[in-house]
């Protein structure tokens, strides 16, 4: 599995785990499907910021391969 630090690894429709802003202290993860990529730079040390299809926004921690 890939971490979410490289923008090129992330695409709309992928299943990912993100950490929401309010969960950054605890590291609690939320799973969902990527709708939009919000980080413009190629990499980010804390994970690329995305919006999920349900509207939640957070930084990608893990990317799950397409089944």
N, C-alpha and C positions, 0 to 999 in steps of 0.2 A: 504493500500500500504506500501511497505517496503522501507526503506532508503538503500543506497548502501554501508554501512559501513562494512558489514559482507560478506566475500568472499563466504561462503557456500550458501548464498541466490542467488548468481549470476551464471548463466550458459549460454553457447552459445545458441543462438536462442531466448533469452528473449528480450522483448521490454523494453527499459530503457530511462531515461533522463540523459544525461551527461552534465558536464560543461567542455568545451574545455579550454586549457591552456590560450588562449588569451581572454577568456570570464570570467576568475576567478574574476576580479575586479567587473564586472557588474552582474555576476551570471546568465547571459543568458544561457538557456538550449537548448540542441540539442537532438532530439529524434532519436533513431535508434535501430537496432537489434545487440546484442552482438555477435561478432565473436571470440575474444580471450580475456582471462583475463590476465592482465599484472602485477598485484600486487601479490607477492608471499606470503605475510603475511596473516594471517587469518582475521585481521581487519585493517582498516585504518580510522583515525579520519576525513579525508576530502573526503572519498569515495574510493572505489576500482577502480583502473585504468583499463580501458578496451579499446579494439579496436572494433569499429563497423564494420559491413559488408561493409560499404562504405569507410573504411580506416581511419576515424577520430578517434582520441584518446582523452579520457578525463576521469574524475572521475564520477562514478555513483552517482546521487542524488536521484533517485527514480526508483523503479522497478514496472512494470505493470504486473499483473497476466495474465497467459495465458488465452485466450478467448476460 
